[in-house]
């Protein structure tokens, strides 16, 4: 006859493994989101620079 504690431990161990897999999946998702965030941040910086150039050019036109 199997020891109930051993059976209980097996269930707990399975649950822990499921939780660890979910944590790993979430960690992977966070890495992907961080990467996307970096790309978006770079795009915003580029757009800000373009806007700044447009403003500078507009100011130059006004003074000329």
Beta strands, then each sheet from edge to edge (+ up, - down):
end
